[in-house]
Amino acid sequence: MSCPKISIVIPAYKTKEEYLRRTIDNIVEQTFEDWEILLINNGADENVRNVIFSYKNKIQSQKESNNNERTNERTNERTNE
């Protein structure tokens, strides 16, 4: 399997479900098909999880990350040095 020509990265931190659905629908409706959606769910929001589940056949790659707190801690540690 070859890599897609276009990777579309969608950050979804506390994103309203209707906006996320509209965004994905607009991508899916395009005539160009050599793409992948990378949906980054940093907030572990239930609405975002619902969207991911309902589009599981269209979102080829999904990531869930909640590293913001640790990143902020590291930044604060370095700032205080």
N, C-alpha and C positions, 0 to 999 in steps of 0.2 A: 504494500500500500504506500503510495507516494504522499508526500506532504501537500496540503492544500496550498493554493496560490495566495489566498488571503486568510489571515487570522483576524477575527473581529473580537476585540477584548471589551467586555462590558463589566465595568465595576458596579456592584450592586450593594451598596451600603445604605440601608434604610431607604431603599427605592420603593416608591409606590408601585403596587402590583400592576396597575393599568399602564403605567409608563414602560415598565419592563416588558409586558406582553406586547405592547405596540411596537417597541423596538425590535423584538424578536420576530414578530409577524412581518415587519417591513423587510427584514433580512431574508426571511424564508420566501417571500413573494417575488424576489428578484429573479431574473432569468439566468443570471450567472450563478452557477452551482458549485464552483470549486472553492469552497470556503469552510471554515470551522468557526464555531462560536466558543470563546473562552469566557465563561461567566465566573467572575470572581465575587464570592459572597463573603465579605469580611465581617459582616455583622451577625451572621447566623440568624437572620430574620426569618420568621415563619412564612411570611408572604413570599419572600424570595425562594424559599425551599419549595413552596407550592408551585411556583412558576417553573422551577427546574424540573420538578416531577412531571408536570403536565406537558413539558416540551422535551422529555428525555430522549425521544427519537430524533429530535432536530438539533439539540445541543450535543455536539460531538465530544466536547471536552468540558468538564466542569471541575472547578476547584473550590474548596471551602477552606478558608484560612481565617484564623482569629489571632494573628500575631501582633496586632497593633499595640496591645498593652506591653508586651515584651519589648517591642521596638521602642516605644516611648520610654520605658525604664532604662534601656541602654543609652538612649539619647540624653536623658537626664543625668545618668551616671557620668557620662563623658563631659557634660557641661559643668558639672560640679567639681571636676578634677582640677 
